[in-house]
Amino acid sequence: MNKSELIEAIAASADIPKAAATRALDAMVDTVTESLKSGETVSLVGFGTFSVKERAARTGRNPQTGEPIQISAAKVPNFKAGKALKDSVN
């Protein structure tokens, strides 16, 4: 499912116009993004938790030459599915 298909599904499920569903989805994504940027976690009970994890610096290899390269530390977004979501998928 891509973004436009998700918007259509939201509009049909909530019985709202596609424009309103688009604004709602964009607002949700923007709010989660801003919260993660500021270091907060976002928990949606039954769905899951969005958070930011620290990835340590490490040594990797250039696949073309095989020589070692240094990969710097980074912050990466993380999602942990909630119990209700896990149960509904299985």
Chimera marker file (.cmm) of the C-alpha trace (Angstrom):
<marker_set name="trace">
<marker id="1" x="0.000" y="0.000" z="0.000" r="1" g="1" b="0" radius="0.5"/>
<marker id="2" x="1.404" y="3.399" z="-0.943" r="1" g="1" b="0" radius="0.5"/>
<marker id="3" x="0.480" y="6.841" z="0.374" r="1" g="1" b="0" radius="0.5"/>
<marker id="4" x="-2.330" y="7.520" z="-2.119" r="1" g="1" b="0" radius="0.5"/>
<marker id="5" x="-3.909" y="4.123" z="-1.435" r="1" g="1" b="0" radius="0.5"/>
<marker id="6" x="-3.672" y="4.800" z="2.308" r="1" g="1" b="0" radius="0.5"/>
<marker id="7" x="-5.364" y="8.178" z="1.839" r="1" g="1" b="0" radius="0.5"/>
<marker id="8" x="-8.198" y="6.533" z="-0.119" r="1" g="1" b="0" radius="0.5"/>
<marker id="9" x="-8.633" y="3.913" z="2.619" r="1" g="1" b="0" radius="0.5"/>
<marker id="10" x="-8.704" y="6.569" z="5.359" r="1" g="1" b="0" radius="0.5"/>
<marker id="11" x="-11.222" y="8.662" z="3.423" r="1" g="1" b="0" radius="0.5"/>
<marker id="12" x="-13.494" y="5.666" z="2.859" r="1" g="1" b="0" radius="0.5"/>
<marker id="13" x="-13.214" y="4.397" z="6.428" r="1" g="1" b="0" radius="0.5"/>
<marker id="14" x="-13.811" y="7.782" z="8.080" r="1" g="1" b="0" radius="0.5"/>
<marker id="15" x="-16.347" y="8.935" z="5.439" r="1" g="1" b="0" radius="0.5"/>
<marker id="16" x="-14.426" y="12.166" z="4.777" r="1" g="1" b="0" radius="0.5"/>
<marker id="17" x="-13.147" y="13.766" z="1.552" r="1" g="1" b="0" radius="0.5"/>
<marker id="18" x="-9.739" y="12.707" z="0.238" r="1" g="1" b="0" radius="0.5"/>
<marker id="19" x="-8.409" y="16.247" z="0.787" r="1" g="1" b="0" radius="0.5"/>
<marker id="20" x="-9.232" y="16.046" z="4.500" r="1" g="1" b="0" radius="0.5"/>
<marker id="21" x="-7.697" y="12.574" z="4.748" r="1" g="1" b="0" radius="0.5"/>
<marker id="22" x="-4.538" y="13.866" z="3.061" r="1" g="1" b="0" radius="0.5"/>
<marker id="23" x="-4.268" y="16.772" z="5.510" r="1" g="1" b="0" radius="0.5"/>
<marker id="24" x="-4.839" y="14.434" z="8.466" r="1" g="1" b="0" radius="0.5"/>
<marker id="25" x="-2.194" y="11.942" z="7.312" r="1" g="1" b="0" radius="0.5"/>
<marker id="26" x="0.326" y="14.705" z="6.551" r="1" g="1" b="0" radius="0.5"/>
<marker id="27" x="-0.312" y="16.294" z="9.966" r="1" g="1" b="0" radius="0.5"/>
<marker id="28" x="0.239" y="12.951" z="11.701" r="1" g="1" b="0" radius="0.5"/>
<marker id="29" x="3.498" y="12.280" z="9.849" r="1" g="1" b="0" radius="0.5"/>
<marker id="30" x="4.754" y="15.839" z="10.491" r="1" g="1" b="0" radius="0.5"/>
<marker id="31" x="3.897" y="15.643" z="14.193" r="1" g="1" b="0" radius="0.5"/>
<marker id="32" x="5.652" y="12.288" z="14.650" r="1" g="1" b="0" radius="0.5"/>
<marker id="33" x="8.697" y="13.596" z="12.739" r="1" g="1" b="0" radius="0.5"/>
<marker id="34" x="8.927" y="16.768" z="14.852" r="1" g="1" b="0" radius="0.5"/>
<marker id="35" x="8.559" y="14.775" z="18.074" r="1" g="1" b="0" radius="0.5"/>
<marker id="36" x="11.359" y="12.410" z="17.056" r="1" g="1" b="0" radius="0.5"/>
<marker id="37" x="13.588" y="15.349" z="16.070" r="1" g="1" b="0" radius="0.5"/>
<marker id="38" x="13.171" y="16.800" z="19.562" r="1" g="1" b="0" radius="0.5"/>
<marker id="39" x="14.071" y="13.458" z="21.168" r="1" g="1" b="0" radius="0.5"/>
<marker id="40" x="10.592" y="12.442" z="22.300" r="1" g="1" b="0" radius="0.5"/>
<marker id="41" x="8.996" y="9.048" z="21.764" r="1" g="1" b="0" radius="0.5"/>
<marker id="42" x="5.520" y="8.694" z="20.291" r="1" g="1" b="0" radius="0.5"/>
<marker id="43" x="3.401" y="5.864" z="21.720" r="1" g="1" b="0" radius="0.5"/>
<marker id="44" x="0.145" y="4.836" z="20.088" r="1" g="1" b="0" radius="0.5"/>
<marker id="45" x="-1.437" y="2.286" z="22.421" r="1" g="1" b="0" radius="0.5"/>
<marker id="46" x="-2.248" y="-0.907" z="20.552" r="1" g="1" b="0" radius="0.5"/>
<marker id="47" x="-0.325" y="0.191" z="17.454" r="1" g="1" b="0" radius="0.5"/>
<marker id="48" x="3.279" y="0.787" z="18.485" r="1" g="1" b="0" radius="0.5"/>
<marker id="49" x="5.998" y="3.171" z="19.582" r="1" g="1" b="0" radius="0.5"/>
<marker id="50" x="8.160" y="5.442" z="17.444" r="1" g="1" b="0" radius="0.5"/>
<marker id="51" x="11.538" y="6.353" z="18.961" r="1" g="1" b="0" radius="0.5"/>
<marker id="52" x="15.076" y="7.409" z="18.062" r="1" g="1" b="0" radius="0.5"/>
<marker id="53" x="18.044" y="5.097" z="18.634" r="1" g="1" b="0" radius="0.5"/>
<marker id="54" x="21.724" y="5.917" z="18.662" r="1" g="1" b="0" radius="0.5"/>
<marker id="55" x="23.864" y="3.897" z="16.266" r="1" g="1" b="0" radius="0.5"/>
<marker id="56" x="27.529" y="3.776" z="17.294" r="1" g="1" b="0" radius="0.5"/>
<marker id="57" x="30.427" y="4.577" z="14.995" r="1" g="1" b="0" radius="0.5"/>
<marker id="58" x="31.902" y="1.510" z="13.347" r="1" g="1" b="0" radius="0.5"/>
<marker id="59" x="34.375" y="0.337" z="10.736" r="1" g="1" b="0" radius="0.5"/>
<marker id="60" x="32.975" y="-0.929" z="7.445" r="1" g="1" b="0" radius="0.5"/>
<marker id="61" x="34.408" y="-2.043" z="4.126" r="1" g="1" b="0" radius="0.5"/>
<marker id="62" x="34.194" y="-0.431" z="0.710" r="1" g="1" b="0" radius="0.5"/>
<marker id="63" x="32.571" y="-3.183" z="-1.390" r="1" g="1" b="0" radius="0.5"/>
<marker id="64" x="34.474" y="-2.185" z="-4.548" r="1" g="1" b="0" radius="0.5"/>
<marker id="65" x="37.982" y="-1.958" z="-3.145" r="1" g="1" b="0" radius="0.5"/>
<marker id="66" x="37.695" y="-3.893" z="0.120" r="1" g="1" b="0" radius="0.5"/>
<marker id="67" x="39.512" y="-1.191" z="2.054" r="1" g="1" b="0" radius="0.5"/>
<marker id="68" x="38.207" y="-0.273" z="5.529" r="1" g="1" b="0" radius="0.5"/>
<marker id="69" x="36.216" y="2.934" z="5.954" r="1" g="1" b="0" radius="0.5"/>
<marker id="70" x="34.989" y="4.667" z="9.087" r="1" g="1" b="0" radius="0.5"/>
<marker id="71" x="31.187" y="4.952" z="9.403" r="1" g="1" b="0" radius="0.5"/>
<marker id="72" x="30.186" y="7.753" z="11.756" r="1" g="1" b="0" radius="0.5"/>
<marker id="73" x="27.658" y="7.512" z="14.576" r="1" g="1" b="0" radius="0.5"/>
<marker id="74" x="24.052" y="8.376" z="13.709" r="1" g="1" b="0" radius="0.5"/>
<marker id="75" x="20.584" y="8.709" z="15.149" r="1" g="1" b="0" radius="0.5"/>
<marker id="76" x="18.075" y="6.424" z="13.429" r="1" g="1" b="0" radius="0.5"/>
<marker id="77" x="14.273" y="6.243" z="13.709" r="1" g="1" b="0" radius="0.5"/>
<marker id="78" x="12.875" y="3.075" z="15.225" r="1" g="1" b="0" radius="0.5"/>
<marker id="79" x="9.403" y="1.530" z="15.402" r="1" g="1" b="0" radius="0.5"/>
<marker id="80" x="8.360" y="-1.179" z="17.829" r="1" g="1" b="0" radius="0.5"/>
<marker id="81" x="4.999" y="-2.765" z="17.073" r="1" g="1" b="0" radius="0.5"/>
<marker id="82" x="2.494" y="-2.972" z="19.910" r="1" g="1" b="0" radius="0.5"/>
<marker id="83" x="0.924" y="-6.192" z="21.133" r="1" g="1" b="0" radius="0.5"/>
<marker id="84" x="-2.443" y="-5.579" z="19.450" r="1" g="1" b="0" radius="0.5"/>
<marker id="85" x="-0.754" y="-4.962" z="16.071" r="1" g="1" b="0" radius="0.5"/>
<marker id="86" x="1.398" y="-8.075" z="16.438" r="1" g="1" b="0" radius="0.5"/>
<marker id="87" x="-1.625" y="-10.166" z="17.391" r="1" g="1" b="0" radius="0.5"/>
<marker id="88" x="-3.717" y="-8.912" z="14.471" r="1" g="1" b="0" radius="0.5"/>
<marker id="89" x="-0.997" y="-9.794" z="11.960" r="1" g="1" b="0" radius="0.5"/>
<marker id="90" x="-0.532" y="-13.341" z="13.264" r="1" g="1" b="0" radius="0.5"/>
<link id1="1" id2="2" r="1" g="1" b="0" radius="0.2"/>
<link id1="2" id2="3" r="1" g="1" b="0" radius="0.2"/>
<link id1="3" id2="4" r="1" g="1" b="0" radius="0.2"/>
<link id1="4" id2="5" r="1" g="1" b="0" radius="0.2"/>
<link id1="5" id2="6" r="1" g="1" b="0" radius="0.2"/>
<link id1="6" id2="7" r="1" g="1" b="0" radius="0.2"/>
<link id1="7" id2="8" r="1" g="1" b="0" radius="0.2"/>
<link id1="8" id2="9" r="1" g="1" b="0" radius="0.2"/>
<link id1="9" id2="10" r="1" g="1" b="0" radius="0.2"/>
<link id1="10" id2="11" r="1" g="1" b="0" radius="0.2"/>
<link id1="11" id2="12" r="1" g="1" b="0" radius="0.2"/>
<link id1="12" id2="13" r="1" g="1" b="0" radius="0.2"/>
<link id1="13" id2="14" r="1" g="1" b="0" radius="0.2"/>
<link id1="14" id2="15" r="1" g="1" b="0" radius="0.2"/>
<link id1="15" id2="16" r="1" g="1" b="0" radius="0.2"/>
<link id1="16" id2="17" r="1" g="1" b="0" radius="0.2"/>
<link id1="17" id2="18" r="1" g="1" b="0" radius="0.2"/>
<link id1="18" id2="19" r="1" g="1" b="0" radius="0.2"/>
<link id1="19" id2="20" r="1" g="1" b="0" radius="0.2"/>
<link id1="20" id2="21" r="1" g="1" b="0" radius="0.2"/>
<link id1="21" id2="22" r="1" g="1" b="0" radius="0.2"/>
<link id1="22" id2="23" r="1" g="1" b="0" radius="0.2"/>
<link id1="23" id2="24" r="1" g="1" b="0" radius="0.2"/>
<link id1="24" id2="25" r="1" g="1" b="0" radius="0.2"/>
<link id1="25" id2="26" r="1" g="1" b="0" radius="0.2"/>
<link id1="26" id2="27" r="1" g="1" b="0" radius="0.2"/>
<link id1="27" id2="28" r="1" g="1" b="0" radius="0.2"/>
<link id1="28" id2="29" r="1" g="1" b="0" radius="0.2"/>
<link id1="29" id2="30" r="1" g="1" b="0" radius="0.2"/>
<link id1="30" id2="31" r="1" g="1" b="0" radius="0.2"/>
<link id1="31" id2="32" r="1" g="1" b="0" radius="0.2"/>
<link id1="32" id2="33" r="1" g="1" b="0" radius="0.2"/>
<link id1="33" id2="34" r="1" g="1" b="0" radius="0.2"/>
<link id1="34" id2="35" r="1" g="1" b="0" radius="0.2"/>
<link id1="35" id2="36" r="1" g="1" b="0" radius="0.2"/>
<link id1="36" id2="37" r="1" g="1" b="0" radius="0.2"/>
<link id1="37" id2="38" r="1" g="1" b="0" radius="0.2"/>
<link id1="38" id2="39" r="1" g="1" b="0" radius="0.2"/>
<link id1="39" id2="40" r="1" g="1" b="0" radius="0.2"/>
<link id1="40" id2="41" r="1" g="1" b="0" radius="0.2"/>
<link id1="41" id2="42" r="1" g="1" b="0" radius="0.2"/>
<link id1="42" id2="43" r="1" g="1" b="0" radius="0.2"/>
<link id1="43" id2="44" r="1" g="1" b="0" radius="0.2"/>
<link id1="44" id2="45" r="1" g="1" b="0" radius="0.2"/>
<link id1="45" id2="46" r="1" g="1" b="0" radius="0.2"/>
<link id1="46" id2="47" r="1" g="1" b="0" radius="0.2"/>
<link id1="47" id2="48" r="1" g="1" b="0" radius="0.2"/>
<link id1="48" id2="49" r="1" g="1" b="0" radius="0.2"/>
<link id1="49" id2="50" r="1" g="1" b="0" radius="0.2"/>
<link id1="50" id2="51" r="1" g="1" b="0" radius="0.2"/>
<link id1="51" id2="52" r="1" g="1" b="0" radius="0.2"/>
<link id1="52" id2="53" r="1" g="1" b="0" radius="0.2"/>
<link id1="53" id2="54" r="1" g="1" b="0" radius="0.2"/>
<link id1="54" id2="55" r="1" g="1" b="0" radius="0.2"/>
<link id1="55" id2="56" r="1" g="1" b="0" radius="0.2"/>
<link id1="56" id2="57" r="1" g="1" b="0" radius="0.2"/>
<link id1="57" id2="58" r="1" g="1" b="0" radius="0.2"/>
<link id1="58" id2="59" r="1" g="1" b="0" radius="0.2"/>
<link id1="59" id2="60" r="1" g="1" b="0" radius="0.2"/>
<link id1="60" id2="61" r="1" g="1" b="0" radius="0.2"/>
<link id1="61" id2="62" r="1" g="1" b="0" radius="0.2"/>
<link id1="62" id2="63" r="1" g="1" b="0" radius="0.2"/>
<link id1="63" id2="64" r="1" g="1" b="0" radius="0.2"/>
<link id1="64" id2="65" r="1" g="1" b="0" radius="0.2"/>
<link id1="65" id2="66" r="1" g="1" b="0" radius="0.2"/>
<link id1="66" id2="67" r="1" g="1" b="0" radius="0.2"/>
<link id1="67" id2="68" r="1" g="1" b="0" radius="0.2"/>
<link id1="68" id2="69" r="1" g="1" b="0" radius="0.2"/>
<link id1="69" id2="70" r="1" g="1" b="0" radius="0.2"/>
<link id1="70" id2="71" r="1" g="1" b="0" radius="0.2"/>
<link id1="71" id2="72" r="1" g="1" b="0" radius="0.2"/>
<link id1="72" id2="73" r="1" g="1" b="0" radius="0.2"/>
<link id1="73" id2="74" r="1" g="1" b="0" radius="0.2"/>
<link id1="74" id2="75" r="1" g="1" b="0" radius="0.2"/>
<link id1="75" id2="76" r="1" g="1" b="0" radius="0.2"/>
<link id1="76" id2="77" r="1" g="1" b="0" radius="0.2"/>
<link id1="77" id2="78" r="1" g="1" b="0" radius="0.2"/>
<link id1="78" id2="79" r="1" g="1" b="0" radius="0.2"/>
<link id1="79" id2="80" r="1" g="1" b="0" radius="0.2"/>
<link id1="80" id2="81" r="1" g="1" b="0" radius="0.2"/>
<link id1="81" id2="82" r="1" g="1" b="0" radius="0.2"/>
<link id1="82" id2="83" r="1" g="1" b="0" radius="0.2"/>
<link id1="83" id2="84" r="1" g="1" b="0" radius="0.2"/>
<link id1="84" id2="85" r="1" g="1" b="0" radius="0.2"/>
<link id1="85" id2="86" r="1" g="1" b="0" radius="0.2"/>
<link id1="86" id2="87" r="1" g="1" b="0" radius="0.2"/>
<link id1="87" id2="88" r="1" g="1" b="0" radius="0.2"/>
<link id1="88" id2="89" r="1" g="1" b="0" radius="0.2"/>
<link id1="89" id2="90" r="1" g="1" b="0" radius="0.2"/>
</marker_set>
